[in-house]
């Protein structure tokens, strides 16, 4: 992948961040022709507005970019990404810091980088984009690594299932492991039964490509144990409880949990954080065939719970259950679970704000703080104990769905909790993994939520590379 930043250049075109408060002083400092042009163009420093300033020879001398002000700095953190589609080809530099200082400058820079993403596998795009010179005060390599990790995951989510089935997703995970010299193993097909992963096998056995579990480990054995578990359902028909056709249109993104785990893993490994990282990716396609699992079936799980299938469209929590039991067995210091798990989460909070669940109030506070700091928002929902009875099985230990229409995201999280016992701290993120429309730093299509905030959290907890 080419470097995302442009090489430093004295000819880089300056971009000034402008607020209502700073505009008068900046206007007075500009050359008179440019100041007059901005006034004549009725430039107003509102969030997302811009003005191209001409030089005396007609070339572009600079760009004014409006921000709402310091009180809206978090909301506008990635807004500099709006410049990417509107600026002409060329090399640019930020001429000043936005309100909020260095942290705000880092997010503005990241917003620009993330907005340069294009998915070109099936439709090449040869048009040129503006390029940004990395601000001297920032760690350019770190920002590029974060953006590249997000681009990798976006490519995975955007690729349709005919080219991103279980075989291809496994190959992508193994390529990532190989790139950073992680030790990887894969359990496929009927070997899942031999090695006690019955739920992963049950969900994926009807697929044209075998179900599997990818497991890779990286980092010092004595480092803090960080385990990432990501749902890898490459396509979800709903199984025998089949989805309507309209609900299948985005089901290529049902492996966004696995893509998120891979993106976060890439950030951690590229930054060489001093942790012992483990990544567990249960990968399946939830298809319909004569051997598909059925409503009413009861299966054992790796944990020992028997699980009745109340609905075959609640398959993600099943494959996660076996993977969680494996990861939990070694008592990780931190375990994070990522899944496009429930439509109820979207009804509650919409596509941009993933709910998360944890029993650890201190960890919840850290997650919220880091989410705000890096503009990767999340919202805590409760593991409401009285709802646990809703998934109690009548002839099994547990049912994979509740017996009513309410609190679907909470009951799904409570289901996952049944398979976690030894982890010192854990959290589950019910992500959407998709941008319905383009926003700064978030092009329409597949996207990764929560990875940046958790990288920031893990780095703060465990320290940087020595």
Secondary structure, 3 states (H helix, E strand, C coil): CCCCCECCCCCCEEEEEECHHHHHHHHHHCCHHHHHHHHHCCCCCCCCCEEEEECCCCCEEEEEEECCCHHHCCCCCCHHHHHCCCCCCCEEEECCCCCCHHHHHHHHHHHHHHHCCCCCCCCCCCCCCCEEECCCCCCHHHHHHHHHHHHHHHHHHHCCCCCCCHHHHHHHHHHHHHHCCCEEEEEECCHHHHCCCHHHHHHHCCCCCCCEEEEEEECCCCCEEEEEEEEEEEEECCCCCCCCHHHHCCHHHHHHHHHHHHHHHHHHHHCCCCEEEEEEEEEEEECCCCCCCCCCCEEECCCCCEEECCCCCCCHHHHHHHHHHHHHCCCCCEEEEEECCCHHHHHHHCCCCEEEECCCHHHHHHHHHHHHHCCCCEEECCCCHHHHHHHECCCCCEECCCCCCCCHHHHHHHHHHCCCCCCCCEEEEECCCEECCCECCECCEECCCCHHHHHHHHHHHHCCCC
